Amino acid sequence: MRSIRTIAIGVAAATFAALTAPQAGAKEFKLTAGSSHPPIIPWVGTIKNHVVPQSVVRLKAMGGKHTIKWTEAYAGALYNWKNTLEGVQEGLADLGWVGTLWEPNKLPLHNASFYAPFATTNIGHLAAIQTEMHKNLPILNQRWRKYNQVYLGAQAIDDYVLISRVPITKVSDLKGKKFYAPGASGRWLDGTGAVGVNGALTVYYNGIKTGAVDGAILPGSAVLPFKLYEVGPYVLEADLGGMITGALTMNLDTWKKLPPDMKKMFKQLGAEYGTLVAKRVAANRTKFFGIMRKKGIKFHKLSEAEKAKWAAALPNLAGQWAKQVEAKGLPAKKILKVYMDAVRKRGNKPVRNWDKEL
């Protein structure tokens, strides 16, 4: 007969084994988080310092039944700025930031804000509007699924500014010049005599330095991190508006493999992502503008009269865009009207009410 001591040791060993053994049905998910841009910008940095680590923490808090082993590949390690949509679509990244501003053809409805400049400079409002629209307009989520991904969170950007090699203080100063202006933002120069050149933050420095372009139209918060003030030391604040420029998404094939509790967790992280990015971008803008002023960078605010002149000089951007997109069977007019109503509902006063011209 075994002694009580022997039995006790056996029970203790069995208990330890039960506690340390993997739970039944437990699975390790190997996921890759990716982006074309570096973590120095908030919409990528928030993936790295919030979404990824918090997913690990929260799974553990949920009981640790499942785990995630992350691989992180930012700054173009997997794909460049031209292929953010395809990068997640094809599964090069399971989760990533997609720049919708470069997808006017594949994701035209997600570019509505770009055809309504001078609408709002409030990035918090823009993030909330994007979230609201995805909640209330199923077509937006359907378009993501067409490209094999699931929308998780909003990504808006602060008010666009124009940086230049020489001072720009009035609309007539734009004539004859070339500016980097990605995607649909290039249309903001229509009627001014200037030309927009497609590009991304990662290529602006050399293009401006070499004189290939005279400057760039870009979110104000992006000027300092990419040291663009060194080649474009003049900043024009024209209230062109903040924009909805991208989203946090997950590959649909990956999404389908996740258990319900993990899907719920990622939806929550996506909601937090949108709010955090907006707050961080706004804070960065204030901080970075202060730093640039101390460095001697020259800022100029466009007068209300010149602002109105610029807005009036533009063709009917929203109407032209809506006509083209509606021809493809997509509800562009509805999207634009919902967007503009949401802007005004929050107290913003657009310089031009684009939805009234549809």
C-alpha distance (Angstrom), angle and dihedral (degrees) to the residues before:
residue distance angle dihedral
M1 . . .
R2 3.81 . .
S3 3.78 117.6 .
I4 3.78 122.5 -113.2
R5 3.81 87.9 -112.7
T6 3.80 91.8 56.1
I7 3.80 92.0 48.3
A8 3.81 91.0 48.6
I9 3.80 91.6 51.6
G10 3.78 90.1 49.4
V11 3.81 92.6 50.3
A12 3.79 91.7 47.9
A13 3.80 91.4 49.9
A14 3.79 91.8 49.6
T15 3.80 91.6 48.7
F16 3.81 91.7 50.2
A17 3.79 91.0 49.2
A18 3.78 91.5 51.0
L19 3.79 92.4 50.0
T20 3.78 95.3 47.4
A21 3.79 99.7 39.1
P22 3.81 118.1 98.7
Q23 3.78 112.3 -92.1
A24 3.75 117.3 -107.4
G25 3.79 109.6 -88.0
A26 3.81 93.0 11.9
K27 3.77 114.8 150.5
E28 3.77 137.4 -172.0
F29 3.80 111.4 -138.0
K30 3.79 114.5 -153.6
L31 3.78 106.5 -151.4
T32 3.79 134.5 173.6
A33 3.79 123.5 -146.5
G34 3.78 113.6 -159.9
S35 3.79 146.6 170.7
S36 3.77 141.5 172.9
H37 3.80 90.6 -131.0
P38 3.83 131.8 60.2
P39 3.83 125.0 -101.8
I40 3.79 89.5 -108.7
I41 3.80 87.2 88.6
P42 3.83 115.6 72.1
W43 3.79 98.9 -124.5
V44 3.82 89.2 59.1
G45 3.80 97.6 31.3
T46 3.81 89.8 56.0
I47 3.80 89.7 58.1
K48 3.79 90.4 51.5
N49 3.80 100.1 42.2
H50 3.80 101.6 31.1
V51 3.80 117.8 16.2
V52 3.80 97.4 42.8
P53 3.83 100.0 42.3
Q54 3.80 94.2 38.0
S55 3.79 91.9 53.2
V56 3.81 88.6 58.7
V57 3.80 93.4 45.4
R58 3.78 94.3 47.5
L59 3.78 95.3 47.1
K60 3.77 88.4 54.3
A61 3.81 90.9 48.4
M62 3.80 88.9 51.0
G63 3.79 89.4 62.3
G64 3.75 101.5 -79.5
K65 3.78 95.0 -103.2
H66 3.80 90.8 138.8
T67 3.80 130.3 29.7
I68 3.79 136.4 -164.7
K69 3.77 125.9 -140.0
W70 3.78 105.7 -159.8
T71 3.78 129.1 -154.2
E72 3.79 111.9 -167.3
A73 3.79 121.6 -155.9
Y74 3.79 116.4 171.5
A75 3.81 136.9 155.3
G76 3.80 95.0 51.3
A77 3.80 96.7 -52.1
L78 3.82 90.8 137.7
Y79 3.81 104.4 19.3
N80 3.78 140.2 -7.8
W81 3.80 132.3 -115.4
K82 3.80 92.1 -84.8
N83 3.81 92.2 60.9
T84 3.81 108.0 42.4
L85 3.82 92.2 118.2
E86 3.80 92.9 47.4
G87 3.80 91.9 43.8
V88 3.80 92.2 64.5
Q89 3.80 93.8 31.9
E90 3.80 92.2 58.6
G91 3.79 94.3 40.8
L92 3.79 98.4 -112.4
A93 3.79 81.3 131.2
D94 3.78 121.7 24.8
L95 3.78 90.0 -158.5
G96 3.76 126.9 19.5
W97 3.76 152.7 133.9
V98 3.78 114.7 -85.2
G99 3.79 119.0 -159.7
T100 3.80 103.7 -140.4
L101 3.81 90.8 -177.7
W102 3.81 88.2 76.6
E103 3.79 93.1 51.5
P104 3.84 106.0 68.9
N105 3.81 90.1 142.1
K106 3.81 102.0 41.7
L107 3.81 96.7 34.4
P108 3.81 104.5 24.9
L109 3.81 95.4 150.6
H110 3.79 90.7 55.5
N111 3.81 88.8 57.6
A112 3.81 96.5 59.0
S113 3.81 94.3 114.3
F114 3.82 90.9 59.5
Y115 3.78 90.3 62.7
A116 3.78 91.2 53.4
P117 3.82 105.9 55.7
F118 3.80 122.2 170.7
A119 3.83 89.1 39.7
T120 3.83 105.9 114.6
T121 3.78 139.2 -16.1
N122 3.83 93.7 -163.1
I123 3.80 108.6 109.9
G124 3.80 93.4 -173.1
H125 3.79 89.3 58.4
L126 3.80 91.2 48.3
A127 3.80 93.7 52.9
A128 3.80 90.7 48.3
I129 3.81 91.2 48.1
Q130 3.79 91.8 50.7
T131 3.80 91.3 50.9
E132 3.80 91.3 46.1
M133 3.79 93.0 49.7
H134 3.81 93.2 50.7
K135 3.78 88.9 50.2
N136 3.80 96.1 49.0
L137 3.81 103.2 31.4
P138 3.85 111.2 60.2
I139 3.81 91.8 -172.0
L140 3.82 90.1 73.3
N141 3.80 92.7 58.1
Q142 3.79 90.7 42.5
R143 3.78 90.0 57.9
W144 3.80 90.7 53.6
R145 3.79 90.2 51.7
K146 3.80 89.9 52.0
Y147 3.78 85.5 65.0
N148 3.79 93.3 45.9
Q149 3.77 99.8 -103.3
V150 3.77 144.5 104.3
Y151 3.78 123.9 -130.0
L152 3.80 112.7 -123.5
G153 3.78 109.1 164.2
A154 3.78 148.0 3.8
Q155 3.78 126.6 -103.1
A156 3.75 119.4 -170.0
I157 3.77 129.1 163.6
D158 3.79 135.1 -142.2
D159 3.78 127.9 -101.0
Y160 3.80 114.0 -52.3
V161 3.79 118.8 -119.4
L162 3.77 132.8 -171.5
I163 3.79 118.6 -122.8
S164 3.76 120.6 -166.9
R165 3.78 146.6 176.6
V166 3.84 90.3 -123.9
P167 3.82 130.2 31.3
I168 3.82 118.1 -78.4
T169 3.81 111.6 -167.5
K170 3.81 103.3 151.4
V171 3.79 138.2 28.6
S172 3.81 93.5 -104.7
D173 3.84 89.4 61.4
L174 3.82 88.9 69.8
K175 3.79 94.5 65.3
G176 3.80 115.5 116.6
K177 3.80 95.2 7.6
K178 3.80 132.7 117.3
F179 3.78 123.9 -138.3
Y180 3.77 134.0 -178.0
A181 3.80 103.5 -112.4
P182 3.83 113.4 163.0
G183 3.76 123.2 -138.4
A184 3.79 116.0 -34.7
S185 3.82 93.4 -3.5
G186 3.79 86.7 79.6
R187 3.81 87.1 73.2
W188 3.81 90.2 64.9
L189 3.80 86.7 77.5
D190 3.81 94.2 56.1
G191 3.76 110.0 120.1
T192 3.81 94.2 17.7
G193 3.79 97.6 87.2
A194 3.81 91.9 -115.5
V195 3.80 127.0 113.4
G196 3.81 127.8 -132.6
V197 3.81 120.3 -138.7
N198 3.80 120.7 -160.8
G199 3.79 116.7 -119.8
A200 3.79 147.5 118.0
L201 3.79 137.1 -112.2
T202 3.79 91.0 -98.3
V203 3.83 92.9 64.4
Y204 3.81 102.3 35.5
Y205 3.81 98.2 89.5
N206 3.78 97.9 60.3
G207 3.79 93.8 38.9
I208 3.80 92.7 55.0
K209 3.80 93.5 39.7
T210 3.80 93.4 53.9
G211 3.79 92.9 44.8
A212 3.79 94.5 -115.6
V213 3.82 84.2 131.6
D214 3.78 133.5 14.8
G215 3.79 95.2 -129.6
A216 3.77 142.9 -53.5
I217 3.78 144.4 -94.1
L218 3.79 107.2 -133.0
P219 3.80 144.3 138.5
G220 3.78 109.4 -69.3
S221 3.81 92.9 -128.8
A222 3.81 90.8 61.4
V223 3.80 98.1 59.4
L224 3.82 98.1 80.5
P225 3.84 101.6 41.2
F226 3.80 91.0 55.2
K227 3.83 92.3 41.3
L228 3.78 90.3 -125.6
Y229 3.81 90.6 148.0
E230 3.81 86.3 74.9
V231 3.81 91.3 66.3
G232 3.81 99.5 23.8
P233 3.83 104.8 39.6
Y234 3.81 95.6 166.8
V235 3.82 119.0 79.5
L236 3.79 122.2 -166.3
E237 3.81 117.1 -162.4
A238 3.80 105.8 -158.9
D239 3.83 100.7 157.0
L240 3.79 90.1 -116.9
G241 3.78 84.9 160.1
G242 3.75 141.0 -114.9
M243 3.78 115.7 -82.8
I244 3.78 143.9 -150.7
T245 3.79 98.5 -114.4
G246 3.79 108.1 164.0
A247 3.77 149.9 -24.1
L248 3.77 144.8 -127.8
T249 3.80 107.8 -109.6
M250 3.78 140.6 171.3
N251 3.78 128.7 -142.2
L252 3.82 107.9 -99.3
D253 3.82 94.3 -135.3
T254 3.79 89.3 53.9
W255 3.80 91.1 45.8
K256 3.79 92.6 54.4
K257 3.82 90.8 56.4
L258 3.80 94.1 55.5
P259 3.82 120.7 97.1
P260 3.83 116.8 -117.7
D261 3.80 95.1 -101.5
M262 3.82 91.7 55.0
K263 3.80 91.7 48.3
K264 3.78 89.6 52.6
M265 3.80 90.0 49.4
F266 3.80 93.4 51.5
K267 3.81 91.7 47.8
Q268 3.80 88.6 54.5
L269 3.80 92.0 47.1
G270 3.80 88.6 49.5
A271 3.80 91.4 54.9
E272 3.80 90.1 49.3
Y273 3.80 90.3 47.2
G274 3.81 92.3 59.7
T275 3.80 93.5 49.6
L276 3.80 94.4 44.2
V277 3.79 94.4 48.2
A278 3.82 91.3 51.6
K279 3.80 92.7 49.3
R280 3.79 93.8 45.5
V281 3.78 93.8 47.5
A282 3.81 92.0 49.6
A283 3.81 91.7 48.2
N284 3.79 91.6 47.0
R285 3.78 92.4 51.1
T286 3.80 92.5 55.5
K287 3.79 92.8 44.5
F288 3.81 95.9 43.7
F289 3.80 94.9 47.5
G290 3.80 88.5 53.9
I291 3.80 91.1 51.7
M292 3.79 92.8 47.9
R293 3.78 92.5 49.8
K294 3.80 88.9 54.2
K295 3.80 88.1 52.0
G296 3.77 89.5 56.6
I297 3.78 99.1 -105.6
K298 3.80 110.5 159.0
F299 3.82 117.4 -124.4
H300 3.78 124.8 -167.4
K301 3.81 128.0 -175.2
L302 3.78 113.7 -146.1
S303 3.79 111.7 -123.9
E304 3.79 120.0 -112.0
A305 3.80 89.7 -112.2
E306 3.81 93.1 52.4
K307 3.78 90.7 44.3
A308 3.79 90.5 54.4
K309 3.80 89.7 45.8
W310 3.82 91.4 54.0
A311 3.80 93.2 47.2
A312 3.81 91.7 47.5
A313 3.81 92.4 48.3
L314 3.78 91.5 60.7
P315 3.79 118.2 95.0
N316 3.80 118.4 -119.8
L317 3.80 92.4 -72.1
A318 3.79 95.5 171.7
G319 3.79 93.8 46.9
Q320 3.80 93.6 48.6
W321 3.79 91.7 46.6
A322 3.81 93.7 46.8
K323 3.79 92.4 50.3
Q324 3.81 92.4 52.6
V325 3.80 94.4 45.2
E326 3.80 94.9 43.8
A327 3.83 87.5 55.0
K328 3.82 86.4 63.6
G329 3.79 90.6 55.9
L330 3.81 96.2 -103.1
P331 3.85 124.1 130.5
A332 3.79 98.0 -118.3
K333 3.82 95.3 151.4
K334 3.79 91.9 52.9
I335 3.81 92.1 48.2
L336 3.80 92.5 48.8
K337 3.81 92.9 47.8
V338 3.80 92.3 48.4
Y339 3.80 89.8 49.2
M340 3.81 95.3 49.3
D341 3.81 92.5 44.5
A342 3.81 89.3 51.8
V343 3.82 90.2 50.3
R344 3.80 93.2 51.4
K345 3.81 93.3 41.1
R346 3.80 88.2 63.7
G347 3.80 92.6 55.5
N348 3.80 99.6 -97.2
K349 3.81 118.9 141.0
P350 3.81 110.8 -149.0
V351 3.80 116.0 -147.4
R352 3.80 86.9 -136.1
N353 3.81 125.0 24.0
W354 3.77 98.7 -140.8
D355 3.79 96.7 -178.3
K356 3.80 89.9 62.5
E357 3.81 88.7 63.4
L358 3.82 98.2 54.4
